Amino acid sequence: MSEAQAQMSEDDADLAAAAGGASIRTAVVTTGGDYSSPYPDQVLENVLENVLIFLTSRRDRNAVSLVCKSWYRAEALTRSEIYIGNCYSVSPRRAAERFRRVRSVVLKGKPRFADFSLMPPDWGAHFAPWVIEMAEAYRGLEKLYLKRMNVTDDDLAVMARSFGNFRELVLVCCEGFGTAGLAVVASKCRQLRVFDLIEAEVSDDDEVDWLSCFPESGTCLESLIFDCVEFPINFDALENLVARSRSLKKLRVNRFVNLEQLHRLMILAPQLTDLGTGSFSPQDHPIDQEPDLVSAFTACRSLVSLSGFRETVPDYLPAVYPVCANITSLNFSYANITADELKPVIRNCHKLQIFWVLDSVRDEGLQAVAATCKDLRELRVFPIDATEDNVGPVSDVGLQAISEGCKKLESILYFCQQMTNAAVISMSNNCPDLVVFRLCIIGRYRPDHSTGEPMDEGFGAIVKNCKKLTRLAVSGLLTDKAFSYIGQYGKLVRTLSFAFAGDSDLGLKYVLEGCSKLEKLEIRDCPFGDSALRSGLHHYHNMRFLWMSTCRVTRQGCREIAQQIPRVIVEVFRWNQILEEGEKSDLVDTLYLYRSLEGPRADAPKFVNIL
Amino acid sequence: MSSMNNLSESGKSGMNLKETELTLGLPGEPRVGKACMKRVFSETVDLELGNSGKKDSSGSGSSMKKESATSRGKLVGWPPVRAHRKNIMTVKSGKYVKVGVDGAPYLRKVDLELYNSYEQFLSALEGLFTCFKIRTVLDEKKLMDPVNGVEYVPTYEDKDGDWMLVGDVPWKMFAESCKRVRLMTRSEAIGLAPRPETKCSSSSS
């Protein structure tokens, strides 16, 4: 057949299939007058499906689905994990109709700024409609990963009883549920391997002893993470659980587990690869002699990840020496320790790739990190005291040291009070593999403290020299020039975060016009207005979302955007603003704009206006 | 009802009295003016986080007059550290108690160490449960739901497990012995009699 006829027959076959059911094919007559046999197409599609099973990357799959209708269908039938970056971009029904054989769902709700109290708590992102749809459509569901969703105990109950083969539950930054929900999951999901609560807000209003609810005879648990739970747990139940979970590899307990208890757990589970140590501080009135922690750590030969240290008593830190040489991930970000307390630990951590720490270790501590951790890929330095101050414990000195010592760095989050362009430029030159650069100078509008200049050149160097950069967060005194650099060089950037920066609309224009790969843009307290907003009209449908709070955008400006782009939802809300007596302001407090296949959501609370 | 007497006695304690003024407005009317100050959405421990930096350190970015206003001069969500992480640092200090309301399914938590007086505490409750307002009735401050006029009486469970009326004992003593707080409707609270400073062990209904 000629190519054109082959194409036509395939389309006709598709139409027939759509009308009559996927498996029944009838011969169709093409406009050319030939009968075409549908069977070769059926074979083609079967072959395709068998090949596509091996394709796992969702971006690849998205590309495949665009080839033609047949490929679209084959891809839809073989996609086993769906990733929904914004729960409002598509309805549960629509997702379930396209992808019918899904085993794993990743679902994300609120935008990141919700973590910093910039969003009212009842804004939305409810898991309920999703779980109800999935309960019918995805009976074979095995894995669920939710981030920034509102999940209730009822939702967890529906989930627990609907998916007989359910294996993995990961809740990140979620809220709305409590111990009752956890208990249902524990008792009903008999195949559960992964039960991870990460930075979730769990309520203990019901005060249910959820740890006692796991199957008595033994569990398949491989990962149990609950370090974010802010209330006591039943330790005996936990100990019992660990004893009967022979597959357990990851265990992160909360701060209500003390050192003595930790010791008992470690003895039961020397096979752990990932340990969250809880408070790492002894019980208030020790009755027995001190537990032999060193032996316990020595026995954990497979340990590669260590975290916890919520109320660390530094005297006990030496207990971790036996595992330092092996660990690739160390989270000290809750440990208020000094440089001198850090050094003996870190100097053994040659294999460390991920390190989270508090700035209590000061520049000196970071220098020690730089001296030893040559393989470091990710560094996060958190502030122990989050108030604006003139001098802080870490500064450009620490950043400079890291840039010189850790040349393989890929991701950095650095809180400080002051910084210099020189140190940032140095990092841009020394760390070419940087993918994520997030610098937070806590003092707003702070210039380079040694030259008095804006921080434009530093961030400019980052976008210019770090060719793999996809995520950037800026701070300090920044003029529109910084944004022009970002627009000019940030061609791969997907996520941008601006706060208290820029001079005028031009800043945002540079970015919206220049960053063609931009997907997520979060802005607060910048002088960007309607004109800047308009300059992104060509691009918003390519983005996951735009967030602008306390900028200079007006209601009218937002309305224009809403009218001009179909399939983009424009939400505005004002909830934190005081109107001076008699003042009428057209300025919008918060604009949250996102693309969506659906119309305006039905669950928007009263304070949200959808334009 | 004498439970609120302590409030009028406890003085100003550095509290902006304007915040407890009556606002004139029908239920359902948009709340403008000082009433809006009470709307905090973050963790209750972040009650300090009203909003708005009044001035920035260098004066540029001057266009930011429309920064969210504040009742206490601190900026919301800055620096961008999760509330969870912020709380952790001060976790050893602070005395958190649950606050429940009759008829509402949710509980909130407050840190009693943030307050020095019953007046401050009541104002905080008003901020937490935005459906309530403090009304002055016959020289006493009461917590009322302006929509239906129902009065709520703060009660608390003390160290001994007894339920008492809030306000009977000096603030510090209350803060030390309080384990949890419940805002009961007046009819529910009838059985609780004010107690003298020396504890009786009889339980309340």
Interface residues (C-beta under 8 A of the other chain):
Chain A: F113 D115 F116 S117 L118 M119 P120 P121 E199 E201 S203 D205 C228 E230 R255 R310 E311 S333 Y334 N336 F382 P383 I384 D385 A386 E388 F415 C440 I442 G443 R444 Y445 R446 P447 L477 A499 F500 A501 D503 R524 D525 P527 T550 R552 W575 N576 Q577 I578 L579 E581 S585 L587 D589
Chain B: V32 G33 C36 M37 R39 F41 S42 E43 D46 L49 N51 G53 D56 S57 S58 G59 S60 G61 S63 M64 K66 E67 S68 A69 V76 G77 W78 P79 P80 V81 R82 A83 H84 R85 K86 N87 I88 M89 V91 K92 K98 Y106 L107
